[in-house]
Amino acid sequence: MTTLASSPLQSGRAPLREIASGFDVEKVRADFPILHQQAHGHPLVYLDNAATSQKPKAVIDAIVRYYENYNANIHRGVHYLSERATAEYEAARKSVQAFLHAARPAEIIFVRGATEAINLVAQTYGRVHVGAGDEVLITAMEHHSNIVPWQMLCEEKRAKLRVAPINDAGELIPKEFEKLLGPRTKIVAVVHVSNALGTVNPIATIVEMAHARDIPVLVDGAQAAPRMPVNVQDLDCDFYTFSGHKTYGPTGIGVLYGKLPLLEAMPPYQGGGEMISSVSFEKTVFNKVPHKFEAGTPDISGPIGLRAALEYLDRLGMDNIARYEHELLSYATEKVSAIPGVRLIGTAKEKAGVLSFVMDGVHPHDIGTILDQEGIAIRTGHHCAQPVMTRFGLDATARASFGLYNTKEEIDALVSGLQKVREVFG
Ligand SMILES: Cc1ncc(COP(=O)(O)O)c(C=O)c1O
């Protein structure tokens, strides 16, 4: 890890402390150059990690090293640079395999992000297996990217999108979910950690219920991958997706994990170079998995940067990260909910680092704007989860979401900022 000399946070506010055993947040912060700046004259407090996370120097350096030293197209050149770039690209696939505990590298497909991964499954597996009168089952807490691709598929195929309800705490109701699994259900698509509520879903139980009826399960892991250890073989899910940019890696790169027999049986998503073995005007023979799903020149620096991010997370330990973020969440939950007029949205028993809330008489956008003037970045709006807002009778919430470099002192700054909002609005 690199160490930067000083941080405005170290000089400006209460001293940083190690608050979880085995996790030195001060050292971690030194690895993230962007954090060490002022916003509107205050030390930057970045609490919008569910939207995207900041990048450690190791990731930035890996991308620069690629462009400075071995930029070349992959899989097709016989020259030195191309062979080196190909080896690094494929090494990145192995890093993702290890990160997700997948059985084989071929089960890892590089895509643009969780959104593209879900679209890929809907447009390949979905178009083959979902027909008129069939059903796709999702939940009421999905991000738009795990709703719209299925809605488009259902419209095209005259199939039905079924939605499992959630309770007032923002938890899935297992019995209600199970009732919706029927002979016409062709696939289940469910979020692992809700970006709007923070709820952690019981994926292993969901998979067990679906598999008892031979229904495959896709898990949207966009918010889980940066926050907790993920073992796709233990979960036994059929597909798992996540985005590099929320996992301390670059934008423009993401992952689709799929069980090999499913991937092998699926038609390609896009046609073009790289995804073929041979082409004539009469017939094309497709390449093997995973290349069958990676048409054209892919993002090469993306997987290389992502590998650096995953190795960084591995050095810290995903268990340590999960434990540390849980401490932050518990601390923030207690402090924020004690502010008069504040109501938390999403109070599930199992939650990960996302705190959504509303304040009586103040629009979330006003909360966000006032906090911004204090140097504090949060997200306000529907968080690309409008049906969740509808479920809670709202059109927006304010959302603070935590990352591995956040501190209790930053949560104290958030609380002071919210008290200021309270004062401004009386
Ligand atoms: C739960 C969840 N799923 C999917 C996505 C989509 O991710 P991306 O925009 O990186 O494709 C997000 C992004 O916020 C998300 O929070």
Ligand as a Chemical Component Dictionary entry (heavy atoms), coordinates in Angstrom:
data_LIG
# 
_chem_comp.id                   LIG 
_chem_comp.type                 NON-POLYMER 
_chem_comp.pdbx_formal_charge   0 
_chem_comp.three_letter_code    LIG 
# 
loop_
_chem_comp_atom.comp_id 
_chem_comp_atom.atom_id 
_chem_comp_atom.alt_atom_id 
_chem_comp_atom.type_symbol 
_chem_comp_atom.charge 
_chem_comp_atom.model_Cartn_x 
_chem_comp_atom.model_Cartn_y 
_chem_comp_atom.model_Cartn_z 
_chem_comp_atom.pdbx_ordinal 
LIG C1 C1 C 0 -28.285 -2.968 -6.872  1  
LIG C2 C2 C 0 -27.766 -2.439 -8.166  2  
LIG N1 N1 N 0 -27.893 -3.173 -9.276  3  
LIG C3 C3 C 0 -27.435 -2.757 -10.466 4  
LIG C4 C4 C 0 -26.832 -1.538 -10.595 5  
LIG C5 C5 C 0 -26.351 -1.092 -11.945 6  
LIG O1 O1 O 0 -24.964 -0.996 -11.950 7  
LIG P1 P1 P 0 -24.216 -0.337 -13.201 8  
LIG O2 O2 O 0 -24.855 0.996  -13.432 9  
LIG O3 O3 O 0 -22.797 -0.247 -12.748 10 
LIG O4 O4 O 0 -24.396 -1.267 -14.349 11 
LIG C6 C6 C 0 -26.705 -0.706 -9.473  12 
LIG C7 C7 C 0 -26.136 0.643  -9.601  13 
LIG O5 O5 O 0 -26.367 1.508  -8.788  14 
LIG C8 C8 C 0 -27.167 -1.189 -8.238  15 
LIG O6 O6 O 0 -27.045 -0.447 -7.124  16 
# 
loop_
_chem_comp_bond.comp_id 
_chem_comp_bond.atom_id_1 
_chem_comp_bond.atom_id_2 
_chem_comp_bond.value_order 
_chem_comp_bond.pdbx_ordinal 
LIG C1 C2 SING 1  
LIG C2 N1 SING 2  
LIG C2 C8 DOUB 3  
LIG N1 C3 DOUB 4  
LIG C3 C4 SING 5  
LIG C4 C5 SING 6  
LIG C4 C6 DOUB 7  
LIG C5 O1 SING 8  
LIG O1 P1 SING 9  
LIG P1 O2 DOUB 10 
LIG P1 O3 SING 11 
LIG P1 O4 SING 12 
LIG C6 C7 SING 13 
LIG C6 C8 SING 14 
LIG C7 O5 DOUB 15 
LIG C8 O6 SING 16 
# 
